[in-house]
Amino acid sequence: MPAVQHRALRKWVRQTNHIEWFNNTLRQRVSRLVCAALSFSKKLANHISAMKRFMCHYTLTRAAA
């Protein structure tokens, strides 16, 4: 990456904890992301629909709370 485009940010600006928190939630609740041997989708469309279904459910339950 060219030095013109790259710039270091201060620690208080880099707030990725909410993204890491959501990724952790995904790994804990969607078994398809943890181990491919136990629960998997043969079709990519099934995997994507399972992820969309979880995200819709998660968003609706967070909005209700």
SERO-4910 file (N, C-alpha, C, O; in steps of 0.05 Angstrom, whole numbers):
BEGIN
 pado doro    nc1    nc2    nc3   cac1   cac2   cac3    cc1    cc2    cc3    oc1    oc2    oc3
  Met    A     17    -23      0      0      0      0     18     25      0     37     26     16
  Pro    A     13     43    -17     29     68    -18     27     84      8      6     83     22
  Ala    A     48     97     15     49    113     40     29    135     40     20    143     62
  Val    A     21    144     17      1    166     16    -26    156     25    -41    170     39
  Gln    A    -33    131     18    -59    120     25    -59    109     54    -80    108     67
  His    A    -36    100     63    -35     87     89    -28    108    111     -9    123    108
  Arg    A    -44    108    131    -37    126    154    -45    111    180    -66     98    181
  Ala    A    -29    113    199    -34    101    225    -55    116    240    -55    141    240
  Leu    A    -72    102    254    -93    114    270    -86    112    299    -71     94    308
  Arg    A    -95    130    315    -91    129    344   -108    106    355   -127     97    343
  Lys    A   -100     97    379   -114     75    391   -143     81    397   -160     64    395
  Trp    A   -150    105    405   -177    112    411   -195    114    387   -220    115    389
  Val    A   -183    116    363   -199    117    338   -206     89    329   -228     85    318
  Arg    A   -188     70    333   -193     43    324   -211     28    343   -202     17    363
  Gln    A   -236     29    338   -255     15    355   -268     -8    340   -289     -6    328
  Thr    A   -254    -31    340   -263    -54    326   -276    -74    345   -283    -97    337
  Asn    A   -280    -67    370   -291    -86    390   -319    -94    383   -326   -117    388
  His    A   -336    -77    371   -363    -85    364   -363   -105    341   -380   -122    340
  Ile    A   -343   -103    323   -341   -122    301   -332   -149    311   -343   -169    303
  Glu    A   -312   -149    328   -302   -173    340   -324   -187    358   -326   -211    358
  Trp    A   -339   -171    371   -361   -181    388   -382   -195    370   -392   -217    378
  Phe    A   -389   -183    348   -408   -196    330   -397   -221    317   -411   -241    314
  Asn    A   -371   -221    309   -359   -245    298   -359   -268    319   -363   -291    311
  Asn    A   -354   -261    344   -354   -281    365   -383   -293    368   -386   -317    372
  Thr    A   -402   -275    367   -430   -284    369   -437   -303    346   -450   -323    350
  Leu    A   -428   -296    322   -433   -314    299   -421   -341    303   -434   -361    298
  Arg    A   -396   -342    312   -382   -368    316   -396   -384    337   -397   -409    335
  Gln    A   -406   -372    358   -419   -387    379   -446   -397    371   -454   -419    380
  Arg    A   -461   -382    356   -489   -390    350   -493   -404    324   -514   -417    320
  Val    A   -475   -401    305   -478   -413    279   -457   -435    277   -433   -430    272
  Ser    A   -466   -460    280   -447   -482    281   -434   -487    254   -413   -500    253
  Arg    A   -445   -477    233   -433   -480    206   -406   -466    204   -390   -474    187
  Leu    A   -401   -447    220   -376   -432    219   -354   -444    236   -331   -436    233
  Val    A   -361   -462    253   -342   -473    273   -327   -497    262   -303   -497    260
  Cys    A   -342   -518    255   -330   -543    246   -344   -553    221   -368   -557    221
  Ala    A   -329   -557    200   -341   -565    175   -349   -594    176   -366   -602    159
  Ala    A   -339   -610    194   -345   -639    194   -372   -645    207   -385   -664    200
  Leu    A   -381   -628    225   -405   -634    240   -431   -623    227   -451   -637    225
  Ser    A   -430   -599    219   -454   -587    206   -444   -570    183   -429   -550    187
  Phe    A   -452   -576    160   -443   -562    136   -465   -561    116   -485   -575    118
  Ser    A   -461   -545     96   -480   -542     74   -466   -552     48   -444   -544     42
  Lys    A   -480   -570     34   -469   -579      9   -470   -558    -12   -454   -557    -30
  Lys    A   -490   -541    -10   -494   -520    -30   -487   -493    -16   -495   -488      7
  Leu    A   -474   -476    -31   -467   -449    -21   -493   -433    -15   -493   -417      4
  Ala    A   -514   -437    -31   -539   -422    -27   -551   -429      0   -562   -412     13
  Asn    A   -549   -454      8   -560   -462     35   -544   -449     57   -555   -441     77
  His    A   -518   -448     54   -501   -435     74   -507   -405     76   -510   -395     98
  Ile    A   -510   -392     54   -516   -363     54   -544   -358     66   -547   -339     81
  Ser    A   -563   -375     59   -590   -371     70   -591   -376    100   -605   -362    115
  Ala    A   -575   -395    110   -573   -399    139   -561   -375    153   -570   -367    175
  Met    A   -541   -363    141   -529   -339    152   -548   -316    152   -550   -301    171
  Lys    A   -563   -312    130   -582   -291    128   -605   -294    149   -613   -275    162
  Arg    A   -614   -319    152   -635   -325    171   -626   -318    200   -641   -307    215
  Phe    A   -601   -326    207   -590   -319    233   -588   -289    237   -596   -278    257
  Met    A   -578   -275    217   -574   -246    219   -601   -231    222   -603   -212    237
  Cys    A   -621   -240    207   -648   -228    210   -659   -233    238   -669   -215    251
  His    A   -657   -258    247   -667   -264    274   -652   -249    296   -664   -238    314
  Tyr    A   -626   -247    293   -609   -233    312   -616   -203    313   -618   -191    334
  Thr    A   -619   -191    289   -626   -163    287   -653   -157    299   -656   -137    314
  Leu    A   -672   -174    294   -699   -169    304   -700   -173    335   -714   -157    348
  Thr    A   -686   -192    345   -686   -196    375   -671   -173    389   -678   -165    411
  Arg    A   -650   -163    376   -635   -140    388   -652   -115    387   -650    -99    405
  Ala    A   -667   -111    366   -684    -87    363   -707    -88    384   -715    -67    393
  Ala    A   -717   -111    390   -739   -114    408   -730   -109    437   -746   -101    454
  Ala    A   -705   -114    443   -695   -112    470   -690    -84    479   -681    -79    501
***
